[in-house]
Amino acid sequence: MKSKSTVFVVDDDDGMRDSLKYLIESVGHNVETFGSANAFLESSYPGRSGCLLLDVRMPGMSGLELQERLVNDQIALPIIIITGHGDVPMAVRAMQSGAFDFIEKPFNHQLLLDSIHRALEQDSIQRGEQAERAEVASRLALLTPREHEVMGMVVEGQPNKVIASQLGVSAKTVEAHRAKVMEKMQARSLPQLVRMAINGGVFK
């Protein structure tokens, strides 16, 4: 069964693209191949889940330049660099700039497939975290300014009486605000609320 994620292969060598496509599809992954960085950029890649298999040396825009472009566009697609022996320093630079892995030619097929599997797992985790942050942000938007204030104090561990004293309101009023915060944030417990606050940047 094919996965929903896609392995994007960018390599100017026709034979290498076909070989990689056959290999990766043999283990059930969706594969799309491109002969240049520009061809990839002109495709419908933004927002799609998967990983990028990228050759370092290509005519026109190089693999490193493509990586830089994706970073500037805030595209967090995991990148696996394919490199020849002479390109290792370039691959190291790519790793330092955030590439997921680099595989040296001639590569071991299983080593490459294992790296792709890990990259797809990382992409899935990242997308899950992004979705969670977006959901938390949408819930935070429902809070009133005072509820935001109370939530910040609650997740810092301040008791209701202390919060009431600082805000100049009654403890019952704080309890009411706290209940509304829990309801709007859909938090079933204080630890869960704290985790949401961290994800939403309310509390660090």
Secondary structure, DSSP 4 states (H G I P E B T S, - for coil): ---SSEEEEE-S-HHHHHHHHHHHHTTT-EEEEESSHHHHHTSS-TT--EEEEEES--SSS-HHHHHHHHHHTT----EEEEE-GGGHHHHHHHHHTT-SEEEESSPPHHHHHHHHHHHHHHHHHHHHHHHHHHHHHHHHTTS-HHHHHHHHHHHTT--HHHHHHHHTS-HHHHHHHHHHHHHHHT-SSHHHHHHHHHHTTS--
